[in-house]
């Protein structure tokens, strides 16, 4: 019996690793940004309670990062179907690199949103008038 080469058997591992990286790192960034900005919102509630609703913007921005990671993870995982078409190592590495790019940029953006949101909300309450 002749086996037909339909891609590499280890390639889906790298593809699913990219989907996991996109989801995990983006959610880590979203969690850090939400936690750090939440401290600023709490301090704003003590200093000027009437401006609390305006200070929630960094928390929402940080939460959206996790949704971006989820969307990319779903796109990557639906593209991995070795039974339907050949899935080579190139495809696996492409999905890994795109997942890492999305995840690590979400992590960096979450850290930036958290730091700037906390500093901007807690120290400069006159900006939100």
Residue pairs with C-beta under 8 A, 6 or more apart in sequence:
5 86
6 82
6 86
6 87
7 82
7 86
7 87
7 88
7 91
8 87
8 88
8 89
8 92
10 89
10 92
11 82
11 87
11 88
11 89
11 91
11 92
12 80
12 82
12 87
12 92
13 92
14 89
14 92
14 93
14 95
14 96
15 76
15 77
15 79
15 80
15 87
15 91
15 92
15 95
15 96
16 76
16 77
16 80
17 96
17 99
18 76
18 92
18 95
18 96
18 97
18 98
18 99
18 100
19 72
19 73
19 74
19 76
19 77
19 80
19 95
19 99
20 73
20 99
21 96
21 99
21 100
21 102
21 103
21 104
22 69
22 72
22 73
22 76
22 98
22 99
22 100
22 102
22 103
22 106
23 69
23 70
23 72
23 73
23 103
24 69
24 103
25 69
25 100
25 102
25 103
25 104
25 106
25 107
26 65
26 66
26 68
26 69
26 70
26 72
26 102
26 103
26 106
26 107
26 110
27 65
27 66
27 69
27 106
28 107
28 110
29 62
29 65
29 66
29 106
29 107
29 108
29 109
29 110
29 111
30 62
30 63
30 64
30 65
30 66
30 69
30 106
30 110
31 66
31 110
32 62
32 107
32 110
32 111
32 114
33 58
33 59
33 61
33 62
33 63
33 65
33 109
33 110
33 111
33 112
33 113
33 114
33 117
34 59
34 62
34 63
34 114
35 114
36 113
36 114
36 115
36 117
36 118
37 58
37 59
37 62
37 113
37 114
37 117
37 118
37 121
38 59
39 118
39 122
40 55
40 58
40 117
40 118
40 119
40 120
40 121
40 122
41 52
41 55
41 56
41 59
41 121
43 121
43 122
44 51
44 52
44 55
44 121
44 122
44 125
44 128
45 52
47 122
47 125
48 125
51 125
51 128
51 129
54 128
55 121
55 128
57 117
58 113
58 114
58 116
58 117
58 118
58 120
58 121
59 117
61 113
61 117
62 110
62 113
62 114
62 117
65 106
65 109
65 110
65 113
66 106
68 102
68 106
69 102
69 103
69 106
72 98
72 99
72 102
73 99
76 95
76 98
76 99
79 91
79 95
80 87
80 91
80 95
81 87
120 127
121 128
